[in-house]
Amino acid sequence: MANLRVDKITSTETFETTGSVQFDGDGDYLSIPNNADFRLNSTAEDFTIECWAYQSNSSGTQYVAGFYNFGDSRRSWILYFSNGNPRFNFSDDGTNTFGLAGNDVSQSQWVHISVVKKDSVIILYQNGKKTDEILYSGTFLSVSADEFRIGCDWADTISRFWNGHISNLRVVKGKALYTSDFTPPVHELQPIGDTVLLCCNNPDSAGAD
């Protein structure tokens, strides 16, 4: 069971992390029943995925959130870190994969990560700066059986569980919130229009909003 963290943490900038969720890297994760809201598989639909992330141990591969089942080739999309490097992978058929990469993040340091699709361009931003982009006009695999997971993928491999904290995870389906370099938000995120998920931001409930 992931733990709620109710204090505030300071990084290079002061920002609100009240209600961030602590994961111990040893089986902790959050799950949400499968819902079409999380399926980012429309060719024409923009989206934004963002969160603040903090790794207590940055070794190996650790997953933030997504639909990604290696075992049965039901890979849709996943936001994760590989040895401290933020990455976003997606697939159109569960086997054929595409990916974007960020820059290495020091262990025990907060970082703001966002993935934005605007028309046929998908961009990965790190602390508001573009680190990678890809032209893509296809669709993501539509996963209708697996639950949406935060803090791990579907492999349930201990080495892939998130070890650290996740704060203000928001998924907005239908809108590209950032289309150029920006200053990351420093206050609690709000469920604006087109928000389908906002969690890890409430000291009373990990899955609020």
C-alpha positions as CSV (number, residue, x, y, z in Angstrom):
1,M,0.0,0.0,0.0
2,A,1.4,3.4,-1.0
3,N,1.7,6.0,1.7
4,L,0.4,9.5,1.7
5,R,3.0,12.2,2.4
6,V,1.5,15.3,4.0
7,D,4.5,17.6,4.4
8,K,6.0,20.0,1.9
9,I,9.3,19.4,0.1
10,T,11.5,22.0,-1.5
11,S,13.4,21.4,-4.7
12,T,15.2,24.0,-6.9
13,E,11.9,25.9,-6.6
14,T,9.4,25.8,-3.8
15,F,6.2,24.0,-4.9
16,E,3.2,22.4,-3.3
17,T,3.5,18.6,-2.7
18,T,0.9,18.3,0.0
19,G,-0.7,14.9,-0.5
20,S,2.1,13.4,-2.6
21,V,2.3,9.6,-2.4
22,Q,5.3,7.7,-1.2
23,F,6.1,4.4,-2.8
24,D,8.7,2.1,-1.2
25,G,9.8,0.2,-4.4
26,D,8.8,-3.1,-2.9
27,G,5.3,-3.8,-4.2
28,D,3.5,-0.5,-3.6
29,Y,1.3,0.9,-6.4
30,L,-2.1,2.5,-7.0
31,S,-4.6,1.1,-9.4
32,I,-7.8,2.4,-11.1
33,P,-10.3,0.2,-13.0
34,N,-10.0,0.3,-16.7
35,N,-11.8,3.3,-18.2
36,A,-11.9,4.7,-21.7
37,D,-10.8,8.1,-20.3
38,F,-7.3,6.8,-19.9
39,R,-7.0,5.3,-23.4
40,L,-5.1,7.9,-25.4
41,N,-5.8,6.2,-28.7
42,S,-7.5,8.8,-30.9
43,T,-5.5,10.0,-33.8
44,A,-6.9,13.5,-33.7
45,E,-7.0,14.0,-29.9
46,D,-4.5,16.1,-28.0
47,F,-3.5,15.2,-24.5
48,T,-1.3,16.2,-21.5
49,I,0.2,14.0,-18.9
50,E,2.2,15.6,-16.1
51,C,3.4,15.1,-12.5
52,W,6.2,15.9,-10.1
53,A,8.4,12.9,-9.4
54,Y,11.1,12.1,-6.8
55,Q,13.3,9.0,-6.8
56,S,14.8,7.8,-3.5
57,N,16.7,5.3,-5.5
58,S,17.1,5.9,-9.2
59,S,18.7,2.6,-10.3
60,G,17.0,0.4,-12.8
61,T,13.6,0.9,-14.5
62,Q,10.8,2.4,-12.4
63,Y,7.3,3.1,-13.7
64,V,5.2,6.2,-12.9
65,A,1.9,5.5,-14.6
66,G,0.2,4.0,-17.6
67,F,-1.2,0.9,-19.4
68,Y,1.7,-1.3,-20.1
69,N,1.5,-5.1,-20.0
70,F,4.7,-6.8,-21.3
71,G,3.5,-10.3,-20.9
72,D,0.6,-10.2,-23.2
73,S,1.8,-7.6,-25.6
74,R,-0.9,-5.2,-24.4
75,R,1.4,-2.1,-24.3
76,S,-0.4,1.2,-24.8
77,W,1.6,3.9,-23.1
78,I,3.8,4.3,-20.0
79,L,5.6,7.1,-18.3
80,Y,8.7,5.8,-16.5
81,F,12.3,6.4,-15.5
82,S,15.3,4.4,-16.6
83,N,18.3,4.8,-14.3
84,G,17.2,8.3,-13.5
85,N,16.3,9.2,-17.1
86,P,12.6,10.1,-17.7
87,R,11.0,8.3,-20.6
88,F,7.7,7.9,-22.4
89,N,6.9,4.8,-24.4
90,F,3.9,3.9,-26.5
91,S,2.8,1.3,-29.0
92,D,0.3,1.1,-31.8
93,D,-0.1,-2.7,-31.7
94,G,1.3,-3.9,-28.3
95,T,4.6,-4.9,-29.8
96,N,5.9,-2.1,-32.1
97,T,7.1,0.6,-29.7
98,F,8.0,4.2,-29.9
99,G,9.8,6.3,-27.2
100,L,10.9,9.7,-26.0
101,A,13.7,10.4,-23.5
102,G,14.6,13.1,-21.1
103,N,17.9,14.0,-19.3
104,D,19.3,12.3,-16.3
105,V,17.8,13.4,-12.9
106,S,19.9,13.2,-9.8
107,Q,18.6,10.9,-7.1
108,S,16.6,12.5,-4.3
109,Q,15.6,15.5,-6.5
110,W,12.1,16.6,-7.5
111,V,11.5,17.0,-11.2
112,H,8.5,18.1,-13.2
113,I,7.7,15.8,-16.2
114,S,5.1,16.4,-18.8
115,V,4.2,14.6,-22.1
116,V,2.1,16.6,-24.5
117,K,0.5,15.7,-27.8
118,K,-0.5,18.6,-30.1
119,D,-1.8,17.5,-33.5
120,S,0.7,15.0,-34.8
121,V,3.6,15.9,-32.5
122,I,4.3,14.4,-29.1
123,I,6.8,16.3,-26.9
124,L,8.5,15.3,-23.6
125,Y,9.2,18.3,-21.3
126,Q,11.5,18.2,-18.2
127,N,11.2,21.1,-15.8
128,G,9.4,23.0,-18.6
129,K,12.1,22.4,-21.2
130,K,11.6,20.3,-24.3
131,T,14.0,17.3,-24.3
132,D,12.6,15.2,-27.1
133,E,9.8,15.0,-29.6
134,I,8.4,12.6,-32.2
135,L,6.1,13.0,-35.2
136,Y,3.3,10.5,-34.8
137,S,-0.1,10.4,-36.6
138,G,-1.2,6.9,-35.6
139,T,-3.2,5.6,-32.7
140,F,-2.1,4.0,-29.4
141,L,-3.2,0.5,-28.7
142,S,-6.6,0.5,-27.0
143,V,-6.3,-1.5,-23.8
144,S,-9.8,-2.6,-22.5
145,A,-8.9,-5.3,-20.0
146,D,-6.0,-4.1,-17.8
147,E,-6.4,-1.6,-14.9
148,F,-4.6,1.7,-15.0
149,R,-1.6,1.6,-12.7
150,I,0.5,4.2,-10.9
151,G,3.8,3.2,-9.4
152,C,4.4,0.0,-11.5
153,D,3.6,-1.7,-14.8
154,W,1.8,-5.0,-15.2
155,A,4.8,-7.2,-14.8
156,D,4.8,-6.9,-11.0
157,T,8.5,-7.1,-11.1
158,I,10.0,-5.7,-7.9
159,S,12.8,-3.9,-9.9
160,R,10.1,-1.9,-11.8
161,F,8.2,-0.5,-8.8
162,W,8.5,3.2,-8.1
163,N,10.9,4.0,-5.2
164,G,10.2,7.6,-4.0
165,H,7.3,10.0,-4.3
166,I,4.8,11.1,-7.0
167,S,2.9,14.4,-6.7
168,N,0.1,16.0,-8.6
169,L,-0.3,13.4,-11.4
170,R,-2.7,14.8,-13.9
171,V,-4.0,13.4,-17.2
172,V,-5.9,15.8,-19.5
173,K,-7.5,14.2,-22.5
174,G,-8.4,16.6,-25.4
175,K,-6.1,19.5,-24.7
176,A,-2.4,20.3,-25.1
177,L,-1.6,22.5,-22.1
178,Y,2.0,23.2,-23.1
179,T,3.1,23.9,-26.7
180,S,6.5,25.5,-26.0
181,D,8.9,25.7,-23.1
182,F,7.2,26.9,-19.9
183,T,7.6,27.5,-16.2
184,P,6.4,24.4,-14.3
185,P,3.4,25.0,-12.0
186,V,4.5,25.5,-8.4
187,H,1.1,25.1,-6.7
188,E,-1.3,22.2,-6.4
189,L,-2.8,21.3,-9.8
190,Q,-6.5,21.7,-10.3
191,P,-9.0,19.5,-12.3
192,I,-9.4,21.9,-15.2
193,G,-11.6,21.2,-18.2
194,D,-10.8,17.8,-20.0
195,T,-9.1,16.5,-16.9
196,V,-9.7,12.7,-16.6
197,L,-7.3,12.1,-13.7
198,L,-5.8,14.1,-10.9
199,C,-4.3,12.3,-8.0
200,C,-1.4,12.2,-5.5
201,N,-2.3,15.7,-4.4
202,N,-4.6,15.3,-1.5
203,P,-3.5,14.5,2.1
204,D,-6.7,12.6,2.8
205,S,-6.9,10.5,-0.3
206,A,-4.3,9.2,-2.8
207,G,-7.0,8.9,-5.5
208,A,-8.9,12.2,-5.0
209,D,-10.4,13.8,-8.2
